[in-house]
Amino acid sequence: MKLLKGYYAYLAVAGGFLLSFAAKDNWALQMLAYGLISAGALSLQGVSRWYMRASVAADVKMVFSLVLGPAVIPVGLLRIVLYYIGLVPLLLTGCMLLLGVKDQMRRIEHSALPEWVLLAVWSAGYILVLVSAPGWLNDYLFNTVWTLANSLISIGGVALIVEMFRAQRIYLQTEEQ
């Protein structure tokens, strides 16, 4: 039974990220996606402490999504500020999931280099978004930074989903032994 629990937990995290990318503009599906990420990461807390921390960060992201939901906060400066602040828990969720996978790979003496590279790509994308948010970049530089940030976030997101499936495979192999 423990084997299936781990299997479904990794699927929940990967499925949550996949759903969050597929339904970017659907508030209800975003809430479901972060709930899946949080529940899956919480189920994996026995594998690494980083998964429990990722679950908490996903819960914080759900709170920001709830506050920014339809008809809660009207369009204006407060909503924009809360949107950008809400990206920080999302950044932390991905980083903590990657650190959990890194711990898992180190425990079985696999290389953790892919997780470090992915952590840098994932972080750089969201940091570029947060840096460009205040509006101090000129139009050309803003468009360039925004394009680079979106590319890094997309690459990092897809790679994170793939990495969760890789961690699931490693988890299943170690549980069988």
C-alpha positions as CSV (number, residue, x, y, z in Angstrom):
1,M,0.0,0.0,0.0
2,K,2.9,2.4,0.8
3,L,4.2,1.8,-2.7
4,L,0.9,3.0,-4.3
5,K,0.7,6.0,-2.0
6,G,4.1,7.3,-3.2
7,Y,3.2,6.5,-6.8
8,Y,0.0,8.6,-6.6
9,A,1.6,11.4,-4.6
10,Y,4.1,12.0,-7.4
11,L,1.3,11.8,-10.0
12,A,-0.7,14.4,-7.9
13,V,2.3,16.8,-7.9
14,A,3.0,16.4,-11.6
15,G,-0.7,16.5,-12.5
16,G,-1.1,19.6,-10.4
17,F,1.7,21.5,-12.2
18,L,0.4,20.2,-15.6
19,L,-3.1,21.5,-14.7
20,S,-1.8,24.8,-13.5
21,F,0.0,25.4,-16.8
22,A,-3.0,24.1,-18.9
23,A,-5.6,26.2,-17.2
24,K,-3.7,29.4,-16.4
25,D,-6.7,31.6,-16.7
26,N,-9.3,29.4,-14.9
27,W,-9.4,30.3,-11.2
28,A,-11.2,27.2,-10.0
29,L,-8.8,24.8,-11.9
30,Q,-5.9,26.7,-10.5
31,M,-7.2,26.1,-7.0
32,L,-7.6,22.4,-7.8
33,A,-4.0,22.3,-9.2
34,Y,-2.5,23.9,-6.1
35,G,-4.5,21.5,-4.0
36,L,-3.2,18.5,-5.9
37,I,0.4,19.8,-5.6
38,S,-0.1,20.4,-1.8
39,A,-1.7,17.0,-1.1
40,G,0.9,15.2,-3.2
41,A,3.9,17.0,-1.6
42,L,2.4,16.4,1.9
43,S,2.1,12.7,1.2
44,L,5.8,12.6,0.3
45,Q,7.0,14.3,3.5
46,G,8.5,11.0,4.7
47,V,10.8,11.0,1.6
48,S,12.2,14.4,2.3
49,R,11.4,17.4,4.5
50,W,11.5,19.6,1.5
51,Y,8.2,18.1,0.3
52,M,6.4,19.1,3.4
53,R,7.8,22.7,2.9
54,A,6.6,22.6,-0.7
55,S,3.2,21.6,0.5
56,V,3.0,24.7,2.8
57,A,4.2,26.9,0.0
58,A,1.5,25.5,-2.3
59,D,-1.1,26.2,0.5
60,V,0.1,29.8,0.7
61,K,-0.2,30.1,-3.1
62,M,-3.7,28.8,-2.8
63,V,-4.5,31.5,-0.3
64,F,-3.2,34.1,-2.7
65,S,-5.2,32.6,-5.5
66,L,-8.3,32.6,-3.3
67,V,-7.8,36.3,-2.4
68,L,-7.2,37.2,-6.1
69,G,-10.2,35.2,-7.1
70,P,-13.2,36.5,-8.9
71,A,-15.0,39.4,-7.2
72,V,-12.8,39.4,-4.1
73,I,-10.4,42.2,-4.8
74,P,-11.3,44.7,-7.5
75,V,-8.9,45.5,-10.3
76,G,-6.3,48.1,-9.2
77,L,-2.9,48.5,-7.7
78,L,-3.5,46.2,-4.7
79,R,-4.5,43.4,-6.9
80,I,-1.4,43.8,-9.1
81,V,0.8,43.9,-6.0
82,L,-0.8,40.8,-4.6
83,Y,-0.4,39.0,-7.9
84,Y,3.3,39.6,-7.9
85,I,3.6,38.7,-4.3
86,G,1.7,35.5,-5.0
87,L,4.4,34.5,-7.4
88,V,6.9,34.1,-4.6
89,P,5.1,31.1,-3.0
90,L,4.9,29.5,-6.5
91,L,8.6,30.0,-6.9
92,L,9.3,28.5,-3.5
93,T,7.0,25.5,-4.2
94,G,9.0,24.6,-7.3
95,C,12.3,25.1,-5.6
96,M,11.3,23.1,-2.6
97,L,10.0,20.2,-4.7
98,L,13.3,20.2,-6.6
99,L,15.3,20.2,-3.4
100,G,13.2,17.2,-2.3
101,V,14.0,15.4,-5.5
102,K,17.7,16.3,-5.0
103,D,17.6,14.8,-1.5
104,Q,16.0,11.7,-2.8
105,M,18.7,11.4,-5.6
106,R,21.5,11.9,-3.1
107,R,20.1,9.3,-0.8
108,I,20.4,6.7,-3.5
109,E,23.7,8.1,-4.7
110,H,22.5,9.5,-8.0
111,S,23.8,12.7,-9.4
112,A,21.8,15.8,-8.3
113,L,23.2,18.0,-11.1
114,P,19.9,18.0,-13.1
115,E,18.0,19.3,-10.1
116,W,20.5,22.1,-9.5
117,V,20.3,23.2,-13.2
118,L,16.5,23.0,-13.1
119,L,16.5,24.9,-9.9
120,A,18.5,27.7,-11.5
121,V,16.3,27.8,-14.6
122,W,13.0,27.7,-12.6
123,S,14.2,30.4,-10.2
124,A,15.7,32.7,-12.9
125,G,12.3,32.8,-14.7
126,Y,10.3,33.9,-11.7
127,I,13.0,36.3,-10.5
128,L,13.1,38.0,-13.9
129,V,9.3,38.4,-13.7
130,L,9.6,39.9,-10.2
131,V,12.5,42.2,-11.2
132,S,10.6,43.5,-14.3
133,A,7.4,44.1,-12.3
134,P,8.1,47.6,-10.9
135,G,8.3,49.1,-14.4
136,W,11.8,50.6,-14.4
137,L,12.8,48.9,-17.6
138,N,12.3,50.6,-20.9
139,D,9.9,49.0,-23.4
140,Y,12.5,47.1,-25.4
141,L,14.3,45.7,-22.4
142,F,11.0,44.9,-20.7
143,N,9.8,42.9,-23.7
144,T,13.1,41.1,-23.9
145,V,13.1,40.2,-20.2
146,W,9.5,39.2,-20.3
147,T,10.1,36.9,-23.2
148,L,13.1,35.4,-21.5
149,A,11.2,35.0,-18.3
150,N,8.3,33.3,-19.9
151,S,10.6,30.9,-21.8
152,L,12.5,30.0,-18.6
153,I,9.3,29.5,-16.7
154,S,7.9,27.2,-19.4
155,I,11.1,25.2,-19.7
156,G,11.4,25.0,-15.9
157,G,7.7,24.0,-15.6
158,V,7.9,21.2,-18.1
159,A,11.3,20.0,-16.7
160,L,9.8,20.0,-13.2
161,I,6.9,17.8,-14.4
162,V,9.4,15.5,-16.0
163,E,11.6,15.5,-12.9
164,M,8.6,14.5,-10.7
165,F,8.1,11.5,-13.0
166,R,11.8,10.7,-12.8
167,A,11.6,10.9,-9.0
168,Q,8.5,8.7,-9.0
169,R,10.4,6.1,-11.0
170,I,13.4,6.2,-8.7
171,Y,11.0,6.0,-5.7
172,L,9.4,2.9,-7.1
173,Q,12.8,1.3,-7.8
174,T,14.0,2.0,-4.3
175,E,10.8,0.7,-2.7
176,E,11.1,-2.6,-4.6
177,Q,14.6,-3.2,-3.2
